[in-house]
């Protein structure tokens, strides 16, 4: 199924949007929010979008400002501005009674949207979600790891290291091993697509803006964990059991705090969980969307 691409002018940005239209719209529309770094709507959702549309869902996946084919915004990316951006997208796309799903950075945007616009989304899906940890790493060495990352980020060394491996096929393939654990899913085509995004787009640069806002010397600026209990929207948390960036224990805690939270632990998968195990993730997403459809259908008298 071919995606339709269009550009949308929002109050504070212009974005490029991929859209997959079903032959018959029988389910809720779905807004998909990709992750950070060298990511885009096509990279994260190129397999998910057609599958959701084939099941009857109008599926919309924007490139965040500065990512993919979206031009940079006139404002520096911060979590608060990205959350406002999601609300503007919902209005511009004329979404109602919709579901929203996000990976990593997009997962944090999804939580922010649920808190900012309570009750608007009928269902939500968080994949490898950001915003559930106080620091970049847990454990005894967590504070040291976090401070080291802060210094690398502020000095510009992290950006320089990222640019260097983004120009090297072998280095990029090694870097993707933590994100996509399945060797069959970590194809040469994926490596080349990520390298092309890193080389030609501004996603790495604007993601660095967001990181500098979020990564303080001793903590992360945004932690949603203590704010999850008021969220009444049914939420599915999808997480790879080999995700080294976000420990599964943090996701389990989030699922317990959410009034309607359920968790799918995906065996053998890393952080880019839907690229790693689409065979498990896509059916789980569809099941969650179907349960939301049934919950919203009025029962006969």
C-alpha positions as CSV (number, residue, x, y, z in Angstrom):
1,X,0.0,0.0,0.0
2,X,1.5,3.3,-1.1
3,X,1.6,6.2,1.3
4,X,0.4,9.7,0.3
5,X,2.7,12.5,1.3
6,X,1.6,16.1,1.9
7,X,2.7,19.2,3.6
8,X,0.7,20.9,6.3
9,X,1.1,24.4,7.6
10,X,0.7,24.6,11.3
11,X,0.6,27.8,13.5
12,X,4.3,27.2,14.5
13,X,5.7,24.9,11.9
14,X,5.3,23.3,8.5
15,X,5.5,19.5,8.4
16,X,5.6,16.7,5.9
17,X,3.1,14.0,6.5
18,X,2.7,10.4,5.4
19,X,-0.8,9.0,5.2
20,X,-2.1,5.6,4.5
21,X,-5.8,5.4,3.7
22,X,-7.9,2.3,4.1
23,X,-10.2,1.0,1.4
24,X,-13.0,1.3,4.0
25,X,-12.5,3.2,7.3
26,X,-13.8,0.9,9.9
27,X,-11.5,1.7,12.8
28,X,-10.3,4.8,14.6
29,X,-7.7,7.1,12.9
30,X,-4.2,6.6,14.2
31,X,-1.5,9.3,14.7
32,X,2.1,7.8,14.7
33,X,5.0,9.8,16.2
34,X,8.5,8.7,15.4
35,X,11.6,8.8,17.5
36,X,14.7,11.1,17.7
37,X,18.1,11.0,16.1
38,X,18.3,9.8,12.5
39,X,14.6,8.8,12.4
40,X,11.6,9.8,10.4
41,X,8.0,8.8,9.8
42,X,9.1,6.5,6.9
43,X,11.9,4.8,8.8
44,X,9.8,4.1,11.9
45,X,6.4,3.5,10.5
46,X,7.0,2.3,6.9
47,X,5.8,-1.2,7.8
48,X,3.3,-0.3,10.5
49,X,1.4,2.3,8.5
50,X,0.2,0.0,5.7
51,X,-0.7,-2.8,8.1
52,X,-2.9,-0.4,10.2
53,X,-4.6,1.0,7.0
54,X,-5.2,-2.6,5.7
55,X,-7.1,-3.2,9.0
56,X,-9.4,-0.2,8.4
57,X,-7.5,2.7,10.2
58,X,-6.7,6.0,8.5
59,X,-3.0,6.2,9.6
60,X,-1.1,9.5,9.7
61,X,2.7,9.8,10.4
62,X,4.3,13.2,10.4
63,X,8.0,14.0,10.3
64,X,8.7,16.2,13.3
65,X,10.0,19.6,12.6
66,X,13.6,19.3,11.2
67,X,13.3,15.5,10.8
68,X,12.7,13.6,7.6
69,X,11.2,15.9,4.9
70,X,9.9,18.5,7.4
71,X,11.8,21.8,7.4
72,X,13.3,23.1,10.7
73,X,11.0,25.1,12.8
74,X,11.9,28.7,13.9
75,X,12.0,27.5,17.5
76,X,14.4,25.2,19.3
77,X,12.9,21.8,20.0
78,X,11.9,21.4,23.7
79,X,9.5,18.8,25.2
80,X,6.9,21.4,25.9
81,X,6.9,22.8,22.4
82,X,6.7,19.3,20.9
83,X,3.7,18.5,23.0
84,X,2.0,21.7,21.8
85,X,3.0,20.7,18.3
86,X,1.0,17.4,18.7
87,X,-2.1,19.3,19.6
88,X,-1.7,21.5,16.6
89,X,-1.3,18.4,14.4
90,X,-4.5,16.8,15.8
91,X,-6.4,20.0,14.9
92,X,-4.9,20.4,11.5
93,X,-5.5,16.8,10.5
94,X,-9.1,17.0,11.8
95,X,-8.7,14.0,14.0
96,X,-11.5,13.0,16.3
97,X,-12.0,9.9,18.4
98,X,-8.4,8.9,17.4
99,X,-5.5,6.8,18.8
100,X,-1.9,8.0,19.1
101,X,1.3,5.9,19.2
102,X,4.8,7.0,19.7
103,X,8.3,5.6,19.8
104,X,11.0,6.8,22.2
105,X,10.9,10.6,21.8
106,X,7.5,10.1,20.2
107,X,6.4,8.1,23.2
108,X,7.2,11.0,25.5
109,X,5.3,13.3,23.1
110,X,2.4,10.9,23.4
111,X,2.3,11.0,27.2
112,X,2.6,14.8,27.1
113,X,-0.3,14.9,24.7
114,X,-2.5,12.7,26.9
115,X,-1.8,15.0,29.9
116,X,-2.2,18.2,27.9
117,X,-5.4,17.1,26.1
118,X,-7.1,14.7,28.6
119,X,-9.7,12.4,27.2
120,X,-9.2,13.4,23.6
121,X,-7.4,10.2,22.4
122,X,-9.4,7.0,22.7
123,X,-6.3,4.8,22.9
124,X,-2.5,5.2,23.1
125,X,0.5,3.0,22.4
126,X,4.0,3.7,23.9
127,X,7.0,1.9,22.3
128,X,10.4,2.2,24.0
129,X,8.9,5.3,25.7
130,X,10.9,8.3,26.8
131,X,9.9,10.2,30.0
132,X,9.9,7.3,32.5
133,X,13.4,7.6,33.9
134,X,15.0,10.3,36.2
135,X,18.4,9.8,34.5
136,X,19.8,8.3,31.3
137,X,20.9,5.2,33.2
138,X,19.9,3.3,36.3
139,X,22.0,1.4,38.8
140,X,25.0,2.2,40.9
141,X,26.9,3.9,38.1
142,X,23.8,5.7,36.8
143,X,24.7,9.1,38.1
144,X,28.3,8.8,36.6
145,X,27.0,7.6,33.2
146,X,24.5,10.5,33.2
147,X,27.1,13.1,34.0
148,X,29.5,11.7,31.4
149,X,26.7,11.9,28.8
150,X,25.9,15.5,29.9
151,X,29.5,16.5,29.4
152,X,29.9,14.8,26.1
153,X,26.7,16.5,24.9
154,X,27.6,20.0,26.1
155,X,31.1,19.8,24.8
156,X,30.0,18.8,21.3
157,X,31.9,15.5,21.4
158,X,28.8,13.4,21.3
159,X,27.6,15.2,18.1
160,X,31.1,14.7,16.5
161,X,31.2,11.0,17.4
162,X,27.7,10.6,16.0
163,X,28.6,12.3,12.7
164,X,31.7,10.1,12.4
165,X,29.9,6.8,12.7
166,X,27.0,8.0,10.5
167,X,29.5,8.2,7.6
168,X,30.7,4.6,8.1
169,X,28.7,1.6,7.1
170,X,30.3,-0.8,9.6
171,X,30.1,1.7,12.4
172,X,26.5,2.5,11.7
173,X,25.7,-1.3,11.6
174,X,27.4,-1.7,15.0
175,X,25.5,1.3,16.4
176,X,22.2,-0.2,15.3
177,X,22.8,-3.5,17.0
178,X,21.5,-2.0,20.3
179,X,18.4,-0.7,18.7
180,X,17.6,-3.6,16.4
181,X,18.7,-6.9,17.9
182,X,17.4,-9.2,15.2
183,X,20.1,-9.5,12.5
184,X,17.5,-10.3,9.9
185,X,15.7,-7.0,10.7
186,X,19.0,-5.1,10.7
187,X,19.4,-5.2,7.0
188,X,21.9,-3.3,4.8
189,X,18.9,-1.4,3.4
190,X,18.0,-0.2,6.9
191,X,21.7,0.8,7.6
192,X,21.8,2.8,4.3
193,X,18.5,4.5,5.0
194,X,19.6,5.6,8.5
195,X,22.9,6.8,7.1
196,X,21.1,8.8,4.4
197,X,18.8,10.4,7.0
198,X,21.8,11.3,9.1
199,X,23.8,12.7,6.2
200,X,21.1,14.7,4.4
201,X,18.6,15.7,7.0
202,X,18.7,18.0,10.0
203,X,17.3,15.5,12.4
204,X,20.5,14.8,14.3
205,X,21.0,18.6,14.8
206,X,17.5,19.4,16.0
207,X,17.6,16.2,18.2
208,X,20.7,17.7,19.8
209,X,18.8,20.8,20.6
210,X,16.2,18.7,22.4
211,X,18.8,16.7,24.2
212,X,20.6,19.9,25.5
213,X,17.2,21.0,26.9
214,X,16.4,17.7,28.4
215,X,19.7,16.4,29.8
216,X,20.7,18.4,32.9
217,X,23.9,17.6,34.7
218,X,22.2,15.4,37.3
219,X,18.8,14.5,35.9
220,X,16.5,14.6,33.0
221,X,14.2,17.6,32.8
222,X,11.1,15.6,31.8
223,X,9.9,12.6,34.0
224,X,6.2,11.7,33.6
225,X,6.1,8.8,36.0
226,X,4.5,10.7,38.9
227,X,1.9,12.2,36.5
228,X,0.6,9.0,35.0
229,X,-2.3,8.1,37.4
230,X,-4.8,10.7,36.0
231,X,-4.5,9.4,32.5
232,X,-7.7,7.4,31.8
233,X,-6.9,6.6,28.2
234,X,-6.2,2.9,27.7
235,X,-2.4,2.6,27.1
236,X,-0.4,-0.3,25.7
237,X,3.3,-0.2,26.6
238,X,5.4,-2.2,24.1
239,X,8.9,-2.8,25.1
240,X,11.8,-5.0,24.0
241,X,13.3,-7.1,26.7
242,X,16.8,-6.3,25.3
243,X,16.3,-2.5,25.3
244,X,19.4,-1.2,27.0
245,X,18.2,2.4,27.0
246,X,15.0,2.1,29.0
247,X,15.0,-0.8,31.6
248,X,11.9,-2.9,31.5
249,X,11.4,-2.3,35.2
250,X,10.6,1.4,34.5
251,X,8.0,0.4,31.9
252,X,6.4,-2.1,34.3
253,X,6.1,0.7,36.9
254,X,4.5,2.9,34.4
255,X,2.0,0.2,33.5
256,X,1.1,-0.2,37.1
257,X,0.6,3.5,37.6
258,X,-1.6,4.0,34.6
259,X,-5.3,3.3,35.4
260,X,-5.7,1.3,32.1
261,X,-2.1,0.3,31.3
262,X,-1.0,-3.0,29.9
263,X,2.4,-4.1,28.9
264,X,3.8,-6.2,26.1
265,X,7.4,-7.4,26.7
266,X,8.8,-8.3,23.3
267,X,11.4,-11.1,23.5
268,X,14.7,-10.5,21.9
269,X,13.9,-7.0,20.8
270,X,15.8,-3.8,21.4
271,X,14.7,-0.1,21.5
272,X,13.5,0.2,17.9
273,X,11.0,-2.5,18.8
274,X,8.6,-2.3,15.9
275,X,11.5,-2.6,13.4
276,X,13.0,-5.5,15.5
277,X,9.8,-7.6,15.8
278,X,7.0,-6.3,13.6
279,X,5.6,-9.9,13.7
280,X,4.7,-9.3,17.3
281,X,4.3,-5.6,17.6
282,X,1.9,-4.9,14.7
283,X,-0.7,-7.6,15.8
284,X,-0.5,-6.2,19.4
285,X,-1.1,-2.7,18.2
286,X,-4.1,-3.9,16.1
287,X,-5.5,-5.8,19.1
288,X,-5.2,-2.7,21.3
289,X,-6.9,-0.5,18.7
290,X,-9.7,-3.0,18.3
291,X,-10.3,-3.1,22.0
292,X,-10.5,0.7,22.0
293,X,-13.0,0.5,19.1
294,X,-15.2,-2.0,21.0
295,X,-15.0,0.1,24.2
296,X,-16.2,3.2,22.4
297,X,-19.2,1.5,20.6
298,X,-22.5,2.2,22.4
299,X,-24.1,-1.0,23.7
300,X,-27.7,-1.7,22.6
301,X,-30.4,-0.9,25.2
